[in-house]
Amino acid sequence: MRPPSLQIQSVEDAFGRNSWHCEPVEGKDVLRSVFSGHHTRIELIAQAYTPMNALAIIGETPLPLDDDHLPAGLELLARANKNLNLGGFEYDIDRQRLVFRITNLFDREKYDADIITSMVHCTVAELDRMAPYAMTIVKTPADLLDDLDLELLLMREDLIPPVPGDDEATP
């Protein structure tokens, strides 16, 4: 078995600085972790691609879409992706999982802890934001899906998790 790369060690160090538990995957430059969001539980994978100094953060959560609900679910993710600058949503049809993936290329072997932290925060926040929209589709009866306006659904702010510190008064 080869030793962990400097890249994945820097990711593990960044997790440790944030007091995030993670477990290395034996023989791979991969870490696994679990985060609890406001709306959902997120299983997270951090994978280093050492030849190109890249890091991918992939978060997943279950999303059971049957054949009737699958087109609306995929359209929801396509519409959500139109407004993203970093990362993107995917749907793993075989495993019925909502996925968010973000990747960054680093200029040195030791990855920047602040960037790693931002990538993890982004992944958790985006999946947690999308979960209630996706579950609205799951809970909508199949015969009413055509009446569901997905563009308006994505504008609903009452489903967005609160941002820490937003409730504080501003001077």
MOCOR-V717027 format. One record per pair of residues at least 24 apart in sequence whose C-alpha atoms are under 10 Angstrom apart, sorted by the first residue. I is the first residue (numbers start at 1). GAP is how many residues later the second one is. Records with the same first field share a line. If there is no record, write none. Layout:
I = GAP ; GAP
//
This chain:
1 = 25 ; 26 ; 27
2 = 24 ; 25 ; 26 ; 27
3 = 24 ; 25 ; 26
4 = 24 ; 25 ; 26
5 = 24 ; 25 ; 43 ; 44 ; 45 ; 104 ; 105
6 = 42 ; 44 ; 102 ; 103 ; 104 ; 105
7 = 40 ; 41 ; 42 ; 43 ; 46 ; 47 ; 48 ; 99 ; 101 ; 102 ; 103 ; 104 ; 105
8 = 38 ; 39 ; 40 ; 41 ; 42 ; 47 ; 101 ; 102 ; 103
9 = 39 ; 100 ; 101 ; 102
10 = 38 ; 99 ; 100 ; 101 ; 102 ; 103 ; 106
11 = 35 ; 36 ; 37 ; 44 ; 99 ; 100 ; 101 ; 102 ; 104 ; 105 ; 106
12 = 34 ; 101 ; 104
13 = 98 ; 100
14 = 97 ; 98 ; 99 ; 100 ; 101 ; 102 ; 103
15 = 98 ; 101 ; 102 ; 105
17 = 96 ; 100
18 = 95 ; 99
22 = 24
29 = 26
30 = 25 ; 26 ; 27
31 = 26
32 = 25 ; 26 ; 27
33 = 26
34 = 25 ; 26 ; 90
35 = 24 ; 85 ; 89
36 = 88 ; 92
37 = 87 ; 88 ; 89 ; 90 ; 91 ; 92 ; 94 ; 124
38 = 86 ; 87 ; 90 ; 91 ; 93 ; 122 ; 123 ; 124
39 = 88 ; 89 ; 90 ; 91 ; 92 ; 93 ; 120 ; 121 ; 122
40 = 84 ; 87 ; 88 ; 89 ; 90 ; 91 ; 92
41 = 83 ; 86 ; 87 ; 90
42 = 56 ; 57 ; 58 ; 81 ; 82 ; 83 ; 85 ; 86
43 = 56 ; 81
44 = 55 ; 56 ; 57 ; 76 ; 79 ; 80
45 = 56 ; 75
46 = 55 ; 56 ; 57 ; 70 ; 73 ; 74
47 = 56
48 = 55 ; 56 ; 57 ; 63
49 = 56
50 = 59
51 = 58
52 = 53 ; 54 ; 55 ; 56 ; 57
53 = 51 ; 52 ; 53 ; 54 ; 55 ; 56 ; 57 ; 58
54 = 49 ; 50 ; 51 ; 52 ; 53 ; 54 ; 55 ; 57
55 = 47 ; 48 ; 49 ; 50 ; 51 ; 56 ; 61 ; 64
56 = 31 ; 45 ; 46 ; 47 ; 48 ; 49 ; 60 ; 63 ; 64
57 = 30 ; 43 ; 44 ; 45 ; 46 ; 47 ; 59 ; 62 ; 63 ; 65 ; 66 ; 67
58 = 29 ; 30 ; 31 ; 41 ; 42 ; 43 ; 44 ; 45 ; 61 ; 62 ; 65 ; 66
59 = 30 ; 38 ; 39 ; 40 ; 41 ; 42 ; 43 ; 61 ; 63 ; 64 ; 65 ; 67 ; 68
60 = 29 ; 30 ; 31 ; 32 ; 36 ; 37 ; 38 ; 39 ; 40 ; 41 ; 63 ; 64 ; 67
61 = 35 ; 36 ; 37 ; 38 ; 39 ; 66 ; 67 ; 70
62 = 29 ; 30 ; 33 ; 34 ; 35 ; 36 ; 37 ; 69
63 = 28 ; 29 ; 30 ; 32 ; 33 ; 34 ; 35 ; 36 ; 68 ; 71 ; 72 ; 75
64 = 29 ; 31 ; 32 ; 33 ; 34 ; 70 ; 71 ; 74
65 = 26 ; 28 ; 31 ; 32 ; 33 ; 69 ; 70 ; 72 ; 73 ; 74
66 = 27 ; 30 ; 72 ; 76
67 = 75
68 = 70 ; 73 ; 74 ; 75 ; 77
69 = 65 ; 68 ; 69 ; 70 ; 71 ; 72 ; 73 ; 76
70 = 26 ; 67 ; 68
71 = 74
72 = 62 ; 65 ; 66 ; 73 ; 74 ; 76 ; 77 ; 78
73 = 25 ; 60 ; 61 ; 62 ; 63 ; 64 ; 65 ; 77
74 = 24 ; 60
75 = 75 ; 76
76 = 54 ; 57 ; 58 ; 61 ; 73 ; 74 ; 75 ; 77 ; 78
77 = 53 ; 56 ; 57 ; 73 ; 77
79 = 71 ; 72 ; 75
80 = 46 ; 50 ; 70 ; 71 ; 74
84 = 42
86 = 33 ; 36 ; 37
87 = 32 ; 35 ; 36 ; 39
88 = 35 ; 38
89 = 34 ; 37 ; 38 ; 41
98 = 29 ; 32 ; 33 ; 36
99 = 24 ; 27 ; 28
100 = 24 ; 25 ; 26 ; 27 ; 30
101 = 25 ; 26
125 = 35 ; 36 ; 38
126 = 34
128 = 31 ; 32 ; 33
129 = 25 ; 28 ; 30 ; 31 ; 32 ; 33
130 = 24 ; 29 ; 30 ; 31
131 = 28 ; 29
132 = 26 ; 27 ; 28 ; 29
133 = 26 ; 27
//
